[in-house]
Amino acid sequence: MQLLNQTTGYAILLVFAVFVIVVALRVVRNNTNLGSDFLNAKNSVPFGVAVASLVANWTWSATLLGGGEGAYSFGVSGVWIYGIDVILSALIFAPLVMKIRNIAPQLTTFPEFIRLRVGKSSHIIFTVISMAQMLCFTLVQIMAIGLIFHTMFGIPHWQGAIIGGIIITAFVAIGGLRAAIDTSFVFVYAILVALFVLLIGSVWGNGGPQAIFDGIKNSGLPGGTFLFSKEAIIGYWLIDFFTYINYTLINQNVWEHVLAVKPGREKALVRSSALIWFFIPAAASVIGLVGLGTGLDIAGNDVLPAVILQSMPKWASYLFVIILLASIFSTASTCLNAFTNLLVTDLYKQYMPSAKFVSDEKIMHRRCVIIIVVAGILVSIFAVADLSILWLNYAVGAFAVPLLWPFVMSAYKETINRKSIVASLYAGVIVAIFFAFLPTLEVYSLPFDMWIGYALIHVVTLVIPIVGTLIKPDRDFHFEQIKLMK
């Protein structure tokens, strides 16, 4: 596998840096309100822009590299598995997103709803887990920059990760959420067009669909040619389902976009974004199948760049790098912004009222920038590690699972027992650590299939509030009370 010119790799990073910094500076010049508007764009983003931006934000390194790895590891089933659960999540939970916004129109983050609905202790758990989720999502993106520039250009992994992390951090520190939305709107069209070209080129450049299918058949992968194989369902889809069925609901990145459009458009935003986005992991998965069908013997993380380097002209390799960078920058920037928003809105403002923070917009902006810079540098340092992006993605997702059913039931059921919500959160986090997070990182093995550990989190966090409410329902609460709260 012949590597691309290393100097060209550095040049691509430089060009991207110049582009995103110019966009950020333009946003700052056109926006006089760099206080609350720096972290939020409430009710002010056109619907089409929000859809395009959300699609781009969902298209992160795991969507491309992880989608390719899933198909390379499990065969044809991998084409639909990675993306289907976001569509299911959108279909199931989009109406709830609209309902929560109607109940609490004052929201700027989704953990705020739990503070208003349940109380302080649950709010802190939601916020801390959500902050960790956003930081880890940022970590995965920056790690992928190091991986891709090492695989394709021979640039040391740590250099690619550090340089990429610095660029992302500078971009967010200068432009905030609006800069991230503006660039994502541009990036999504580049991603869709470029990925379609790479999909066609990689398939027909390796003999066409039939030749690839025959290669998969000859690879000896159990169930590799089946659209629904037992191996893929148990080893891949069930883990993905129980980890990311909550993706459109327990995700501050999504809520930033939901709250940016006008009320009433939330359901259409989430569902249309999910349907458009599904093509992206499916296309990446097909390219992963090409690697399997052509007999590549390589780490799953590297299958997409390896297929493109091996079977396509040099321009295709540069095109791949561009779409990967576009997806990484759009996602990492909004995740880093979301982390800062959660820290400022849900912790600093709520539990440190003595700080001269809420009333002074300039101080607020300055401290947000400091938070972004410190968090970005720390994440970039940790991103020098070289881990499986697909499985790190699932390990991180384990901590968001305990938030799902307490959040859903708090929004649907007025009489839900609030103490049982708190108990289910604590119990769910403990189960997540020992039955999902640590086993996924291969610290130890479970005596049963890994998906059962993820399913157990859902069972625990669903049963405890139901039982608690049956025993002692809370009849003193009404949703109308939330609209009067701050």
C-alpha positions in Angstrom: 0.0 0.0 0.0 1.7 3.1 -1.2 1.5 6.1 1.1 0.7 9.7 -0.1 3.2 12.5 0.1 3.7 13.5 3.8 4.2 17.2 2.9 0.8 17.2 1.1 -0.8 15.9 4.3 0.5 18.8 6.3 -0.6 21.2 3.6 -4.2 19.8 3.7 -4.3 20.4 7.5 -3.0 23.9 6.9 -5.7 24.7 4.2 -8.4 23.3 6.5 -7.1 25.4 9.3 -7.2 28.6 7.2 -10.7 27.9 6.0 -12.3 27.2 9.3 -10.6 30.1 11.1 -11.7 32.5 8.3 -15.3 31.3 8.8 -15.0 31.7 12.6 -13.6 35.3 12.2 -16.4 36.1 9.8 -19.0 34.9 12.3 -17.5 37.0 15.0 -17.4 40.1 12.8 -21.1 39.7 11.9 -22.3 38.8 15.4 -22.3 41.5 18.1 -23.7 39.3 20.8 -20.9 37.0 21.9 -22.4 36.2 25.2 -25.3 33.8 25.4 -25.4 33.6 21.6 -21.8 32.2 21.6 -23.0 28.9 22.9 -26.6 28.9 21.6 -28.4 29.9 18.5 -31.9 29.7 19.9 -34.9 29.9 17.4 -32.7 31.7 14.8 -31.3 29.0 12.4 -33.2 28.4 9.1 -34.7 24.8 8.9 -32.6 23.7 5.9 -29.4 24.9 7.4 -30.2 23.1 10.6 -30.9 19.8 8.8 -27.7 20.0 6.8 -25.7 20.9 9.9 -27.2 18.1 11.9 -26.5 15.6 9.2 -22.9 16.8 9.1 -22.6 16.6 12.9 -23.8 13.0 12.9 -21.3 12.2 10.3 -18.3 11.7 12.5 -15.2 9.5 12.3 -17.1 6.4 13.6 -19.7 6.9 10.9 -17.1 6.5 8.2 -14.2 4.5 9.8 -16.5 2.6 12.2 -19.1 1.9 9.5 -16.4 0.5 7.3 -15.0 -1.6 10.1 -18.4 -3.0 11.0 -19.0 -4.3 7.4 -15.4 -5.5 7.1 -15.8 -7.5 10.3 -19.3 -8.8 9.9 -20.0 -8.8 6.2 -23.1 -7.7 4.3 -25.2 -7.2 7.4 -22.9 -4.3 8.4 -24.4 -2.2 5.6 -27.6 -1.5 7.4 -26.6 -2.1 11.1 -24.6 1.0 11.8 -27.2 3.5 10.6 -30.6 1.8 11.3 -30.7 2.6 15.0 -30.4 6.4 14.5 -33.5 6.2 12.2 -35.3 4.1 14.8 -34.3 6.6 17.5 -35.6 9.5 15.3 -38.9 7.8 14.6 -39.5 6.9 18.3 -38.2 9.9 20.1 -38.7 12.9 17.8 -42.3 13.5 19.1 -40.9 13.5 22.7 -38.3 16.2 21.7 -41.2 18.4 20.6 -43.2 17.7 23.7 -40.3 18.6 26.0 -39.7 21.8 24.2 -43.4 22.7 24.6 -43.3 21.8 28.3 -40.1 23.8 29.0 -39.6 26.5 26.2 -36.9 28.1 28.3 -34.4 25.2 27.8 -30.9 25.7 26.4 -29.7 22.2 27.3 -31.5 18.9 27.8 -30.3 18.3 31.4 -32.1 21.5 32.4 -35.3 19.6 31.9 -34.3 17.1 34.6 -33.4 19.9 37.0 -36.8 21.5 36.5 -38.7 18.1 36.5 -36.8 16.0 39.1 -34.3 18.0 41.0 -30.7 18.8 41.7 -29.1 15.4 42.3 -30.5 13.9 39.1 -29.6 17.1 37.2 -26.0 16.8 38.2 -25.8 13.2 37.2 -27.3 14.0 33.8 -25.0 16.9 33.3 -21.8 15.2 34.3 -22.5 12.2 32.1 -23.5 14.4 29.2 -20.3 16.4 29.5 -18.2 13.3 29.6 -20.1 12.0 26.5 -19.4 15.2 24.6 -15.7 15.2 25.6 -15.3 11.6 24.6 -17.0 12.2 21.2 -14.6 15.0 20.6 -11.7 12.7 21.6 -12.8 10.0 19.1 -12.9 12.7 16.3 -9.4 14.0 17.1 -8.0 10.5 17.4 -9.4 9.7 13.9 -7.4 12.6 12.5 -4.2 11.1 13.8 -5.2 7.7 12.5 -6.1 8.8 9.0 -3.1 11.0 8.4 -0.8 8.2 9.7 -2.4 5.5 7.5 -2.5 7.6 4.3 0.4 10.0 4.6 2.8 8.3 7.1 2.5 11.3 9.5 3.0 10.1 13.1 -0.3 9.5 14.8 0.4 11.9 17.6 1.3 14.7 15.3 -1.9 14.4 13.3 -4.0 14.3 16.5 -2.3 17.2 18.2 -2.4 19.5 15.1 -6.0 18.6 14.3 -7.0 19.1 17.9 -5.4 22.6 18.0 -7.2 23.6 14.8 -10.6 22.5 16.1 -10.0 24.1 19.5 -9.0 27.4 17.9 -12.1 27.3 15.6 -14.6 26.8 18.4 -12.9 29.3 20.7 -13.2 32.0 18.1 -16.6 31.3 16.5 -18.7 29.2 18.9 -21.8 27.3 17.8 -22.8 29.6 14.9 -19.4 29.1 13.2 -19.8 25.3 13.7 -23.3 25.4 12.1 -22.1 27.5 9.2 -19.2 25.2 8.3 -21.3 22.1 8.8 -23.9 23.4 6.3 -21.1 23.6 3.7 -19.4 20.4 4.7 -22.5 18.1 4.4 -22.8 18.7 0.6 -19.1 18.0 0.1 -19.4 14.8 2.2 -22.5 13.5 0.3 -21.1 14.1 -3.2 -17.6 13.0 -2.5 -18.7 9.8 -0.7 -21.0 8.9 -3.7 -18.0 9.2 -6.0 -15.8 7.1 -3.8 -18.5 4.4 -3.4 -18.9 4.0 -7.2 -15.1 4.2 -7.8 -14.2 1.6 -5.2 -16.8 -0.9 -6.2 -16.3 -0.8 -9.9 -12.6 -0.3 -9.6 -12.5 -3.8 -8.0 -14.5 -5.7 -10.5 -18.1 -4.6 -9.7 -20.6 -5.9 -7.1 -20.5 -9.6 -8.2 -16.8 -9.8 -7.9 -16.9 -8.3 -4.5 -19.7 -10.6 -3.4 -17.8 -13.6 -4.6 -14.7 -12.4 -2.7 -16.8 -12.1 0.5 -18.1 -15.6 -0.1 -14.5 -16.9 -0.4 -13.3 -15.0 2.6 -14.6 -17.6 5.0 -16.3 -15.0 7.2 -19.2 -16.8 9.0 -22.5 -15.3 7.7 -20.5 -12.7 5.6 -22.9 -12.8 2.6 -26.1 -12.7 4.6 -28.2 -9.6 5.0 -29.2 -10.8 8.4 -26.6 -13.1 10.0 -26.6 -14.5 13.5 -23.0 -13.4 14.0 -23.7 -9.8 13.0 -27.0 -9.5 14.9 -25.5 -10.8 18.2 -22.0 -9.4 17.9 -22.9 -6.0 16.3 -26.5 -4.9 15.9 -27.8 -5.7 19.4 -24.9 -3.8 21.0 -25.5 -0.9 18.6 -29.3 -0.9 19.3 -29.1 -0.9 23.1 -26.3 1.7 23.0 -27.6 4.2 20.4 -31.4 3.8 20.4 -31.2 6.9 22.6 -29.0 8.9 20.2 -31.5 11.5 19.0 -32.7 12.2 22.6 -29.8 11.9 25.0 -27.3 14.0 23.1 -26.7 17.7 23.7 -25.3 18.0 20.1 -28.8 17.2 18.8 -30.5 19.5 21.3 -28.4 22.4 20.2 -29.9 22.0 16.7 -33.4 21.3 17.9 -33.4 24.5 20.0 -31.9 26.5 17.1 -35.0 26.1 14.9 -38.4 27.6 15.4 -40.8 25.7 17.7 -42.9 23.2 15.8 -40.2 22.1 13.4 -38.3 19.8 15.9 -39.9 16.5 14.8 -39.3 17.2 11.1 -35.7 18.3 11.8 -34.7 15.1 13.6 -36.5 12.7 11.2 -35.4 14.2 7.9 -31.8 14.5 9.2 -31.8 10.8 10.2 -33.1 9.7 6.8 -30.5 11.7 4.8 -27.7 10.7 7.1 -28.4 7.0 6.7 -26.9 7.0 3.3 -23.5 8.0 4.7 -22.7 5.0 7.0 -24.3 2.7 4.4 -21.9 3.9 1.7 -18.9 3.7 4.1 -20.0 0.1 5.0 -20.1 -0.9 1.3 -16.5 0.4 0.9 -15.7 -1.8 3.9 -17.2 -4.7 2.1 -14.8 -4.0 -0.8 -11.9 -4.5 1.6 -13.3 -7.8 2.8 -14.1 -9.0 -0.7 -10.7 -8.1 -2.1 -8.9 -10.0 0.7 -7.4 -7.1 2.5 -5.7 -8.2 5.8 -5.7 -5.0 7.8 -7.0 -3.6 11.1 -10.7 -2.7 10.8 -10.0 1.0 11.5 -7.9 1.2 8.4 -10.1 -0.6 5.9 -11.6 2.6 4.2 -8.3 4.4 3.6 -6.6 1.1 2.6 -9.3 0.3 -0.1 -9.1 3.8 -1.5 -5.2 3.8 -1.6 -5.1 0.4 -3.1 -7.7 0.6 -5.8 -8.4 4.2 -6.8 -6.4 7.0 -8.3 -4.5 9.4 -6.1 -7.1 12.1 -6.4 -9.6 9.8 -4.8 -7.4 9.5 -1.7 -7.3 13.3 -1.3 -11.0 13.4 -1.7 -11.4 10.8 1.0 -9.2 12.8 3.4 -11.3 16.0 2.6 -14.6 14.3 3.5 -13.2 12.7 6.6 -11.8 16.0 7.8 -15.1 17.7 7.0 -17.0 15.2 9.0 -14.6 15.3 11.9 -14.5 19.1 12.1 -18.2 19.5 12.0 -18.8 16.9 14.8 -15.9 17.7 17.0 -16.6 21.5 16.9 -20.2 21.1 18.0 -19.4 18.5 20.6 -16.7 20.7 22.2 -19.2 23.6 22.1 -21.8 21.4 23.7 -19.5 20.4 26.5 -18.8 24.1 27.3 -22.5 24.9 27.1 -23.3 22.1 29.6 -20.6 23.2 32.0 -21.6 26.9 31.9 -25.4 26.5 31.8 -26.0 23.5 34.0 -23.1 23.7 36.5 -21.5 27.1 36.7 -24.6 29.2 36.4 -26.8 27.0 38.6 -24.4 26.1 41.4 -22.0 29.1 41.5 -24.3 32.1 41.5 -21.7 34.3 43.3 -19.7 34.5 40.1 -20.2 37.6 38.0 -21.1 35.5 35.1 -24.7 35.6 34.3 -25.1 39.3 33.9 -21.9 40.3 32.2 -21.8 39.0 28.6 -18.1 39.9 28.0 -17.0 37.9 31.1 -19.2 35.0 30.0 -17.6 35.0 26.6 -14.1 35.2 28.0 -14.6 32.3 30.4 -16.3 30.2 27.7 -13.2 30.6 25.6 -10.9 29.6 28.4 -13.0 26.4 29.0 -12.9 25.5 25.3 -9.1 26.0 25.1 -8.3 24.0 28.2 -10.8 21.1 27.3 -9.6 21.1 23.7 -5.9 20.8 24.7 -6.5 18.1 27.2 -8.6 16.0 24.7 -6.0 16.5 22.0 -3.3 15.1 24.4 -5.4 12.0 25.2 -6.2 11.5 21.5 -2.6 10.4 20.7 -3.8 6.9 21.8 -4.5 4.4 19.0 -7.7 2.5 19.8 -10.6 0.9 17.9 -12.9 3.8 17.1 -15.9 1.5 16.7 -15.6 -0.1 20.1 -14.5 3.0 21.9 -17.7 4.5 20.5 -19.7 1.8 22.2 -17.8 2.1 25.4 -18.5 5.8 25.7 -22.1 5.2 24.7 -22.7 2.9 27.6 -22.8 5.9 30.0 -25.6 7.6 28.1 -27.9 4.6 28.2 -28.8 5.0 31.9 -30.2 8.5 31.1 -32.7 7.4 28.5 -35.7 5.9 30.4 -35.6 8.3 33.4 -35.7 11.2 30.9 -38.5 9.6 28.8 -40.7 8.8 31.8 -40.1 12.2 33.4 -41.5 13.8 30.2 -44.4 11.4 29.6 -45.7 10.7 33.1 -46.7 13.5 35.5 -47.1 11.1 38.4 -43.6 9.5 38.1 -42.0 9.0 41.5 -39.0 11.4 41.5 -37.0 9.5 44.1 -37.3 6.4 41.9 -35.8 8.4 39.0 -32.8 9.2 41.1 -32.4 5.6 42.2 -32.6 4.3 38.7 -29.9 6.7 37.5 -27.5 5.6 40.2 -28.2 1.9 39.6 -28.0 2.4 35.8 -24.6 4.0 36.0 -23.2 1.2 38.2 -24.6 -1.4 35.8 -23.2 0.5 32.8 -19.7 0.5 34.3 -19.5 -3.2 35.2 -21.6 -4.8 32.5 -20.9 -2.5 29.4 -18.1 0.0 29.7 -15.3 -2.2 31.2 -16.2 -5.3 29.1 -16.3 -3.3 25.9 -12.8 -2.0 26.7 -11.8 -5.7 27.2 -10.8 -5.1 30.9 -12.5 -8.5 31.5 -15.0 -10.7 29.7 -18.6 -11.3 30.6 -20.0 -14.9 31.0 -22.7 -13.9 28.4 -22.9 -12.0 25.1 -22.0 -8.4 25.4 -25.3 -7.1 24.2 -27.0 -8.5 27.3 -24.9 -6.2 29.4 -26.2 -3.2 27.5 -29.8 -4.5 27.6 -29.5 -4.9 31.4 -29.0 -1.2 31.7 -32.3 -0.6 29.9 -34.1 -3.1 32.1 -32.8 -1.6 35.4 -33.5 2.0 34.5 -37.0 1.1 33.2 -38.2 -1.1 36.0 -37.1 0.9 39.0 -39.2 4.1 38.1 -42.2 2.0 37.1 -42.1 0.0 40.4 -41.5 3.2 42.4 -44.4 5.0 40.8 -46.8 2.0 41.3 -45.9 2.0 45.0 -46.0 5.8 45.5 -47.1 8.0 42.6 -46.3 11.7 42.8 -49.7 13.4 42.5 -48.6 16.9 43.4 -46.7 17.7 40.2 -48.1 19.1 36.9 -46.2 19.9 33.8 -47.5 23.5 33.7 -45.4 24.2 36.8 -42.2 23.9 34.7 -43.1 26.8 32.4 -43.0 29.1 35.5 -39.6 27.9 36.7 -36.2 29.4 35.8 
